[in-house]
Amino acid sequence: MRRRRFYEKPTERRRRERAEAIRRWRKLLKKKMERDEL
């Protein structure tokens, strides 16, 4: 996680958090799919 030197706007923060959540979810989904294929 990058450390932020300056305050980020709440909207930016929310957008970033949602993007990170989607990324984590996709990674998890991919892992699950691979496990099911084997």
Secondary structure, 3 states (H helix, E strand, C coil): CCCCCCCCCHHHHHHHHHHHHHHHHHHHHHHHHHHHHC
